[in-house]
Amino acid sequence: MKLGDLVAPESAPDGADSIEITGVTEDSRDVRNGFLFAAVQGLKHDGRDFIPAAKEAGAAAILVDPGSPDFGLPAVETPNVRAALSRAAARLYPGQPETVAALTGTNGKSSTAEFLRQLWTLAGHETATLGTLGVQGGKAADPLSHTTPGAVKLHQSLQKLEQGGVTHLAMEASSHGLKQHRLDGVKLSAVAFTNLTQDHFDYHPNFEDYYAAKRRLFDELAPQGAPAIINVDGEWGRRMAEAARQAGLDVRTIGWSGESLKIEEIQPKPDHQILTLRHEHDDYKVNLPLVGEFQALNAVMAAALAIATGGGVAETIANLKDLTGVRGRMENAVATPEGAQIFVDYAHTPDGLDKLLRALRPHTRRHIWLVFGAGGDRDPSKREKMGLVGARLADHVIVTDDNPRSEVPETIREAVLKGAPRAEEIGDRREAIRSAVSRLQEGDALVIAGKGHETYQIYGPDTRSFDDVEEARAAVAALEHADD
C-alpha cells in the first residue's frame, strides 16, 4: 500500500504516493524492508532515538512529531504519532468483524465481554472476545500481552478474526489502550461502561485522568448514534452517561438505577441466583447460574449489549440461564469433602475485593476465608485499603504474595497488614492456600483473590508457574488422600 493511502493528506511528505509500505510498527526491532516506523514518545524512551536502527533495518518512511530533525527518510509529521499509527494500521489491515462492541471500566470487563460472546453465540452468531484473556473464540485462541494490544497487533487480530468468519466481537478497552490511541480506527457498533474505582494509579495521576481516558471511548471513538450501555449505579457511571449523551450516543442505562434494563430483585441461592429484570414496561424472571451480585450486573450489561446489537429482548434474557462462568472470575474451583466451596477471583483493587466479598456473603452459611496479596510495582496506596476491606468483610484473612515483581515481598505484605493487623501472614502462596483449605468446615467458603486466570507468579526477573485453581484442587486432593 502507498504511504499516501496510509496517512492524512496534509501530513504526507512529497512523493508519498510513490512510496510502497509493506508494514507498520513502533518497535524498531520489528522493522523490515518497506516498513513505516512510528517514533512514539513513551514514558521512558523517545522513539526518535531508534530511527537510525529502523533505517538500517529497511524502513521506507517514519512517523514523527512536528519539528523533528531530518533523519534521511521520508517523514510524516503529525501532532499525535500514536493516533496516526493506529489509523495507518487500520488502513493496512482493514478487515474487522461487522459487529464490534467495546467495553471499558475498572472491574467486570472480561466477564461482561465473555457473557456477551456467549449470548451472541446462543443467538447463532460467529463470535469472539479480545482482552485480558487474549483472543477467545473464532478459529483459535491467541494470548495477548495487554488487555488492549498495541494498534498494529490489534488491527492484525481484527482482520484475522474477520477472515476466520467471526461476525461479532466483544473487546475490552483499557484506560492505557484508550489514552494511547490504540483503538483509534476500530469501527464500533456499541460501547459500554461498567464502573470506575481505584486502579492503575501507577499510570494515571488521579481519578480525573483515569476517567478522561475511559471517556474517549464515548466522546471520541464511538460514532454518533451508537448504543452506549452504562451502569449508572455509581457517580462515575452517571457522569459517563451524561458525557455520552452530549456526544450524541444512544444512551441505555442498566443496573439497580437503570432505565433501559433495570434490576428489580436478586434472590441468592447456594449455587445460583434468581433475577427479576425490567425492560421498558415488561418484567422478566430468570435463573442465573452464577454466584454474586457483581456477576448479575455483568450479565445484565451483556444482555443489554446483545439487545442493542440486534438481539430479541425476551430471547436474550431467557438465554441468561445458559451462561457459564469465566476463568478466574468468581470461578468455583472445587469443594472440600465437607462441602465448603472454594472460589478463585481476579479482584485486585479495594473496590473489586469489596464487591467480591459482599457478593459471596449471601451464598455462605458460615465463615468466609480470604487468601490474597497485592502486586509489586503497582499503585502502593491501594494495599492498606485492600487490607481494610478484607478485615471488614471476611471472617478469616491470610495475607500472602501476589506478583511481587521487583519489590521486596515482605514490604508489600507489611503494607497490606496495616489494614488487616489481625490477619495471618503466610508469604508462600501455595502454603497459604493449603493452610486455609485444611481449616474449612461445612458451610464455609474460601476465596483466593488477586490473580484469577493468571498461571504464574513474578518474583524479580523470575516468572514461576502458579495457578490458583490448580493449587486449590491439589490442596483438596491432599486432604482427601490424608483421610484414606
C-alpha positions as CSV (number, residue, x, y, z in Angstrom):
1,M,0.0,0.0,0.0
2,K,1.3,3.5,-0.8
3,L,2.3,5.8,2.0
4,G,-0.2,8.4,0.7
5,D,-3.0,6.0,1.3
6,L,-2.0,5.3,4.9
7,V,-1.6,8.8,6.3
8,A,-3.6,12.0,6.3
9,P,-3.0,14.0,3.1
10,E,-2.0,17.2,5.0
11,S,0.9,15.3,6.7
12,A,2.1,13.3,3.8
13,P,5.6,14.1,2.5
14,D,6.4,14.8,-1.1
15,G,6.3,11.7,-3.2
16,A,4.2,9.8,-0.7
17,D,2.0,8.3,-3.4
18,S,5.0,6.5,-4.9
19,I,6.4,5.1,-1.6
20,E,5.3,1.5,-1.1
21,I,4.7,0.5,2.5
22,T,4.8,-3.2,3.4
23,G,4.2,-3.0,7.2
24,V,3.9,-0.6,10.1
25,T,5.4,-0.8,13.6
26,E,6.5,1.3,16.6
27,D,9.2,-1.3,17.6
28,S,12.4,-0.8,15.6
29,R,13.3,-4.5,16.2
30,D,10.3,-5.5,14.0
31,V,11.2,-3.2,11.1
32,R,11.6,-4.9,7.7
33,N,12.2,-3.6,4.2
34,G,9.5,-1.1,3.2
35,F,8.1,-0.6,6.8
36,L,6.7,2.7,8.2
37,F,8.3,3.2,11.6
38,A,6.3,5.2,14.2
39,A,8.7,7.1,16.5
40,V,6.4,7.0,19.6
41,Q,7.5,9.0,22.6
42,G,6.9,6.8,25.7
43,L,7.3,7.3,29.4
44,K,10.9,6.1,29.4
45,H,12.0,6.3,25.7
46,D,11.9,8.7,22.8
47,G,11.1,6.7,19.7
48,R,13.2,9.0,17.6
49,D,16.3,7.5,19.3
50,F,15.5,4.3,17.4
51,I,15.1,5.8,13.9
52,P,18.7,5.0,12.9
53,A,18.2,1.3,13.7
54,A,14.8,1.4,11.9
55,K,16.5,3.0,8.9
56,E,19.3,0.4,8.9
57,A,16.6,-2.4,9.0
58,G,15.0,-1.1,5.9
59,A,12.3,1.4,7.0
60,A,10.9,3.3,4.0
61,A,9.4,6.2,6.0
62,I,8.8,7.4,9.5
63,L,6.0,8.9,11.6
64,V,7.4,11.7,13.8
65,D,6.4,14.7,15.9
66,P,6.5,18.1,14.1
67,G,9.8,19.8,14.1
68,S,11.8,16.6,14.4
69,P,15.4,16.5,12.9
70,D,16.0,15.2,9.4
71,F,16.8,11.5,9.6
72,G,17.3,11.0,5.9
73,L,13.9,9.2,5.5
74,P,10.5,10.5,4.2
75,A,8.9,11.9,7.3
76,V,5.2,12.1,8.1
77,E,5.0,14.8,10.7
78,T,1.9,14.6,12.9
79,P,1.0,16.1,16.3
80,N,-0.2,12.7,17.6
81,V,2.1,9.9,16.4
82,R,0.1,7.2,18.3
83,A,-3.2,8.2,16.7
84,A,-1.6,8.3,13.3
85,L,-0.1,4.9,13.8
86,S,-3.5,3.4,14.7
87,R,-5.1,4.9,11.7
88,A,-2.3,3.6,9.4
89,A,-2.7,0.1,10.9
90,A,-6.4,0.2,10.4
91,R,-5.9,1.1,6.7
92,L,-3.2,-1.5,6.2
93,Y,-5.3,-4.2,7.9
94,P,-8.8,-3.1,7.1
95,G,-10.7,-6.3,7.9
96,Q,-12.9,-6.2,11.1
97,P,-15.9,-8.2,12.3
98,E,-19.1,-6.5,11.2
99,T,-20.2,-6.0,14.9
100,V,-17.7,-4.8,17.4
101,A,-18.7,-3.9,21.0
102,A,-16.1,-2.3,23.2
103,L,-16.3,-2.2,27.0
104,T,-14.4,-0.1,29.4
105,G,-14.4,0.3,33.2
106,T,-12.3,-0.9,36.2
107,N,-14.0,-4.1,37.0
108,G,-16.2,-6.5,35.1
109,K,-14.8,-6.1,31.5
110,S,-13.6,-9.6,31.0
111,S,-16.7,-11.3,32.4
112,T,-19.1,-9.0,30.6
113,A,-17.3,-9.5,27.3
114,E,-17.4,-13.3,27.7
115,F,-21.1,-13.3,28.7
116,L,-21.9,-11.1,25.6
117,R,-19.9,-13.6,23.4
118,Q,-22.0,-16.4,24.9
119,L,-25.3,-14.6,24.3
120,W,-24.3,-13.8,20.7
121,T,-23.3,-17.5,20.2
122,L,-26.7,-18.7,21.6
123,A,-28.3,-16.4,19.1
124,G,-26.5,-18.1,16.3
125,H,-23.6,-15.7,15.5
126,E,-19.9,-16.5,15.0
127,T,-18.2,-14.8,18.0
128,A,-15.0,-13.9,19.8
129,T,-13.7,-11.9,22.6
130,L,-10.4,-9.8,22.8
131,G,-9.0,-8.6,26.0
132,T,-7.3,-9.7,29.3
133,L,-7.7,-13.4,28.5
134,G,-6.4,-12.9,24.9
135,V,-8.4,-13.7,21.8
136,Q,-11.0,-16.3,22.6
137,G,-13.3,-17.8,20.1
138,G,-13.0,-17.8,16.3
139,K,-10.7,-20.4,14.9
140,A,-8.1,-20.3,17.7
141,A,-7.2,-18.7,21.0
142,D,-4.4,-16.2,20.9
143,P,-2.7,-14.9,24.1
144,L,-2.0,-11.2,24.3
145,S,0.4,-9.3,26.5
146,H,-2.0,-6.4,27.2
147,T,-5.8,-6.1,27.8
148,T,-5.9,-3.8,24.8
149,P,-3.0,-4.8,22.5
150,G,-0.9,-2.3,20.5
151,A,-2.5,-0.7,17.5
152,V,-0.8,-2.9,14.9
153,K,-1.4,-6.2,16.8
154,L,-5.0,-5.1,17.4
155,H,-5.8,-4.5,13.8
156,Q,-4.0,-7.6,12.7
157,S,-6.1,-9.6,15.1
158,L,-9.3,-7.9,13.9
159,Q,-8.5,-8.8,10.3
160,K,-7.6,-12.3,11.2
161,L,-10.9,-12.7,13.1
162,E,-12.9,-11.3,10.2
163,Q,-11.1,-13.6,7.7
164,G,-11.9,-16.5,10.1
165,G,-15.6,-15.9,9.8
166,V,-16.2,-14.0,13.1
167,T,-19.0,-11.6,12.8
168,H,-19.5,-10.4,16.4
169,L,-16.6,-9.4,18.6
170,A,-16.7,-8.2,22.3
171,M,-13.5,-6.4,23.2
172,E,-12.1,-4.8,26.3
173,A,-10.9,-1.2,26.2
174,S,-8.3,-0.5,28.9
175,S,-7.5,3.0,30.0
176,H,-4.0,2.6,28.8
177,G,-5.2,1.5,25.4
178,L,-7.6,4.4,25.2
179,K,-5.2,7.0,26.3
180,Q,-2.5,5.7,23.9
181,H,-5.0,5.8,21.0
182,R,-4.7,2.0,20.3
183,L,-8.4,1.7,19.5
184,D,-8.4,4.6,17.0
185,G,-9.6,3.2,13.7
186,V,-11.8,0.4,15.2
187,K,-15.3,0.6,13.7
188,L,-17.5,0.3,16.8
189,S,-21.1,-0.8,16.8
190,A,-21.7,-0.4,20.6
191,V,-19.8,0.8,23.6
192,A,-20.2,0.1,27.4
193,F,-19.1,1.4,30.8
194,T,-19.1,-0.9,33.9
195,N,-17.7,1.2,36.7
196,L,-14.7,3.2,37.8
197,T,-12.7,2.6,41.0
198,Q,-9.1,2.9,42.1
199,D,-6.7,1.1,39.8
200,H,-3.7,1.9,37.6
201,F,-2.7,4.9,39.6
202,D,0.9,4.0,38.8
203,Y,0.0,5.3,35.3
204,H,-2.8,7.8,35.8
205,P,-2.0,10.7,38.2
206,N,-5.6,10.9,39.5
207,F,-9.2,9.8,39.1
208,E,-10.0,12.6,36.6
209,D,-7.2,11.5,34.2
210,Y,-8.3,7.9,34.6
211,Y,-11.9,8.9,33.9
212,A,-10.9,11.1,30.9
213,A,-9.1,8.1,29.3
214,K,-12.2,6.0,29.5
215,R,-14.4,8.8,28.3
216,R,-12.5,8.8,25.0
217,L,-14.5,5.6,24.1
218,F,-17.7,7.6,24.2
219,D,-16.9,11.2,23.1
220,E,-14.2,10.5,20.5
221,L,-14.3,6.9,19.3
222,A,-18.0,5.8,19.2
223,P,-19.9,7.0,16.1
224,Q,-22.8,9.3,16.7
225,G,-26.0,7.4,17.4
226,A,-24.2,4.2,18.5
227,P,-25.7,2.5,21.6
228,A,-23.9,3.2,24.8
229,I,-24.7,0.8,27.6
230,I,-23.8,2.3,31.0
231,N,-24.1,1.1,34.6
232,V,-25.4,4.2,36.4
233,D,-25.4,2.8,40.0
234,G,-22.3,4.9,40.8
235,E,-21.3,8.6,40.3
236,W,-18.8,7.9,37.6
237,G,-21.4,6.0,35.6
238,R,-23.8,8.8,35.8
239,R,-21.1,11.2,34.7
240,M,-20.2,8.9,31.8
241,A,-23.9,8.7,30.7
242,E,-24.1,12.5,30.6
243,A,-20.9,12.7,28.5
244,A,-22.2,10.0,26.2
245,R,-25.5,11.9,25.7
246,Q,-23.6,15.1,24.9
247,A,-21.6,13.2,22.3
248,G,-24.8,12.2,20.6
249,L,-24.8,8.5,21.6
250,D,-27.9,6.4,22.2
251,V,-27.5,6.0,26.0
252,R,-29.1,3.0,27.6
253,T,-28.7,2.7,31.4
254,I,-28.6,-0.5,33.4
255,G,-28.3,-1.6,37.0
256,W,-30.4,-1.1,40.1
257,S,-30.8,2.5,38.9
258,G,-31.1,1.7,35.3
259,E,-33.9,2.7,33.0
260,S,-33.2,0.5,29.9
261,L,-32.6,-2.8,31.7
262,K,-33.2,-2.4,35.5
263,I,-32.6,-5.0,38.2
264,E,-35.7,-5.2,40.3
265,E,-34.7,-8.1,42.6
266,I,-31.9,-10.7,43.2
267,Q,-32.6,-13.8,45.2
268,P,-29.4,-15.5,46.1
269,K,-29.3,-19.3,46.2
270,P,-26.3,-21.6,47.2
271,D,-25.1,-22.0,43.6
272,H,-27.1,-19.5,41.6
273,Q,-29.4,-16.5,41.8
274,I,-32.9,-15.6,40.6
275,L,-33.1,-12.2,38.8
276,T,-36.1,-10.1,38.2
277,L,-35.4,-7.6,35.4
278,R,-37.5,-4.8,33.9
279,H,-37.1,-3.8,30.2
280,E,-39.3,-0.8,29.5
281,H,-42.7,-1.9,30.9
282,D,-42.2,-5.6,31.0
283,D,-40.8,-7.7,33.8
284,Y,-38.7,-10.9,33.3
285,K,-37.5,-13.5,35.8
286,V,-34.6,-15.8,35.1
287,N,-32.3,-18.2,36.9
288,L,-28.7,-17.0,36.5
289,P,-26.3,-19.9,37.2
290,L,-23.6,-17.7,38.7
291,V,-22.8,-16.5,42.2
292,G,-22.5,-12.9,43.3
293,E,-24.3,-9.6,42.7
294,F,-21.5,-8.3,40.5
295,Q,-21.9,-11.3,38.3
296,A,-25.5,-10.4,37.9
297,L,-24.6,-6.8,37.0
298,N,-22.1,-8.1,34.4
299,A,-24.7,-10.5,32.9
300,V,-27.3,-7.7,32.7
301,M,-24.9,-5.4,30.9
302,A,-24.0,-8.2,28.5
303,A,-27.8,-8.8,27.9
304,A,-28.3,-5.0,27.2
305,L,-25.4,-5.1,24.7
306,A,-26.8,-8.1,23.0
307,I,-30.2,-6.4,22.7
308,A,-28.6,-3.2,21.5
309,T,-26.8,-5.1,18.7
310,G,-29.9,-6.8,17.4
311,G,-30.9,-9.5,19.9
312,G,-34.6,-10.0,20.9
313,V,-35.4,-8.9,24.4
314,A,-37.2,-12.0,25.7
315,E,-34.9,-14.4,23.9
316,T,-31.7,-12.7,25.2
317,I,-32.9,-12.5,28.8
318,A,-34.1,-16.1,28.7
319,N,-30.6,-17.1,27.5
320,L,-29.0,-15.8,30.7
321,K,-29.9,-19.2,32.2
322,D,-27.4,-20.9,30.0
323,L,-24.3,-18.7,30.8
324,T,-21.2,-20.3,32.1
325,G,-18.6,-18.7,34.4
326,V,-15.4,-17.0,33.2
327,R,-12.0,-18.3,34.0
328,G,-10.7,-16.7,37.2
329,R,-13.8,-14.6,37.8
330,M,-15.7,-15.9,40.8
331,E,-14.7,-19.3,39.5
332,N,-16.0,-22.2,41.6
333,A,-12.7,-24.1,41.6
334,V,-13.5,-27.0,43.9
335,A,-15.4,-28.1,47.0
336,T,-13.9,-29.8,50.1
337,P,-15.2,-33.2,51.2
338,E,-17.3,-31.3,53.8
339,G,-18.9,-29.2,51.0
340,A,-17.0,-25.9,51.6
341,Q,-16.9,-24.0,48.3
342,I,-13.5,-22.6,47.1
343,F,-13.6,-19.7,44.6
344,V,-10.8,-18.0,42.6
345,D,-11.2,-14.4,41.5
346,Y,-9.1,-11.7,39.8
347,A,-10.2,-8.9,42.3
348,H,-7.0,-6.8,42.8
349,T,-8.4,-3.4,43.8
350,P,-10.2,-2.3,47.0
351,D,-13.5,-1.9,45.2
352,G,-13.1,-5.3,43.4
353,L,-12.3,-7.0,46.7
354,D,-15.2,-5.3,48.4
355,K,-17.7,-6.3,45.7
356,L,-16.3,-9.9,45.7
357,L,-16.7,-10.4,49.4
358,R,-20.1,-8.7,49.6
359,A,-21.3,-10.9,46.7
360,L,-20.2,-14.1,48.4
361,R,-21.8,-13.4,51.8
362,P,-25.4,-14.2,50.8
363,H,-24.2,-17.6,49.4
364,T,-22.2,-18.5,52.6
365,R,-23.9,-20.1,55.6
366,R,-20.9,-19.9,57.9
367,H,-17.4,-18.3,57.5
368,I,-15.7,-16.6,54.6
369,W,-12.0,-17.2,54.4
370,L,-9.8,-14.9,52.2
371,V,-6.3,-15.5,50.8
372,F,-4.9,-12.6,48.9
373,G,-1.9,-10.2,48.5
374,A,-1.0,-7.2,46.3
375,G,1.1,-6.8,43.3
376,G,4.5,-5.1,43.2
377,D,5.4,-2.2,41.0
378,R,1.8,-1.1,41.0
379,D,-0.2,1.6,42.9
380,P,1.0,1.2,46.5
381,S,-1.8,3.3,48.0
382,K,-4.3,0.5,47.5
383,R,-2.5,-2.1,49.6
384,E,-3.6,-0.9,53.0
385,K,-7.1,-0.2,51.6
386,M,-7.4,-3.8,50.4
387,G,-6.3,-5.0,53.9
388,L,-9.1,-2.9,55.4
389,V,-11.7,-4.4,53.1
390,G,-10.5,-7.9,53.8
391,A,-10.5,-7.4,57.6
392,R,-14.0,-5.9,57.5
393,L,-15.8,-8.3,55.2
394,A,-14.0,-11.7,55.7
395,D,-14.0,-13.8,58.8
396,H,-10.5,-15.2,58.4
397,V,-7.8,-13.5,56.4
398,I,-4.4,-14.8,55.2
399,V,-2.1,-12.2,53.5
400,T,0.3,-13.8,51.0
401,D,2.3,-12.9,48.0
402,D,0.7,-12.0,44.7
403,N,3.2,-10.9,42.0
404,P,5.9,-9.0,44.0
405,R,7.8,-8.2,40.7
406,S,10.9,-6.0,41.6
407,E,9.7,-5.2,45.1
408,V,10.6,-6.9,48.4
409,P,7.6,-9.3,49.1
410,E,7.7,-8.7,52.9
411,T,7.3,-4.9,52.3
412,I,4.2,-5.4,50.2
413,R,2.7,-7.8,52.8
414,E,3.5,-5.3,55.6
415,A,1.6,-2.6,53.8
416,V,-1.5,-4.9,53.4
417,L,-1.3,-5.9,57.0
418,K,-1.6,-2.3,58.1
419,G,-5.2,-2.5,57.0
420,A,-5.7,-6.0,58.4
421,P,-3.4,-6.2,61.5
422,R,-5.1,-9.4,62.9
423,A,-4.7,-11.3,59.6
424,E,-2.3,-14.2,59.3
425,E,0.8,-13.7,57.2
426,I,2.0,-16.6,55.1
427,G,4.2,-15.4,52.3
428,D,4.3,-18.7,50.3
429,R,1.1,-18.6,48.3
430,R,0.9,-22.4,48.0
431,E,1.3,-22.8,51.7
432,A,-1.3,-20.1,52.4
433,I,-3.9,-21.8,50.2
434,R,-3.2,-25.2,51.8
435,S,-3.4,-23.8,55.3
436,A,-6.8,-22.2,54.6
437,V,-8.2,-25.3,52.8
438,S,-7.2,-27.5,55.7
439,R,-9.3,-25.5,58.2
440,L,-12.5,-25.1,56.1
441,Q,-15.7,-26.6,57.6
442,E,-19.1,-27.3,56.2
443,G,-20.9,-24.1,55.3
444,D,-17.6,-22.1,54.8
445,A,-16.4,-20.5,51.7
446,L,-12.8,-19.7,50.7
447,V,-11.9,-17.1,48.1
448,I,-8.4,-16.8,46.7
449,A,-8.2,-13.3,45.2
450,G,-5.9,-11.2,43.1
451,K,-4.6,-13.4,40.3
452,G,-7.7,-15.1,38.8
453,H,-6.9,-16.6,35.4
454,E,-3.1,-16.0,35.7
455,T,-0.9,-19.1,35.7
456,Y,2.3,-17.5,37.1
457,Q,3.9,-15.6,39.9
458,I,6.6,-12.9,39.2
459,Y,9.5,-12.6,41.6
460,G,12.1,-10.2,40.4
461,P,13.3,-11.5,37.0
462,D,11.8,-14.9,37.5
463,T,8.3,-16.0,36.3
464,R,7.2,-19.1,38.1
465,S,4.3,-21.4,37.1
466,F,1.4,-21.0,39.6
467,D,-2.3,-21.4,39.1
468,D,-4.7,-20.7,42.0
469,V,-7.3,-23.1,40.7
470,E,-4.9,-26.0,40.3
471,E,-3.4,-25.2,43.8
472,A,-6.8,-25.2,45.4
473,R,-7.7,-28.5,43.8
474,A,-4.3,-30.0,44.8
475,A,-4.9,-28.9,48.4
476,V,-8.3,-30.5,48.5
477,A,-6.9,-33.7,46.9
478,A,-4.2,-33.8,49.6
479,L,-6.9,-33.6,52.2
480,E,-8.8,-36.5,50.7
481,H,-5.7,-38.5,50.4
482,A,-4.9,-37.8,54.1
483,D,-8.3,-39.3,55.0
484,D,-7.7,-42.5,53.1
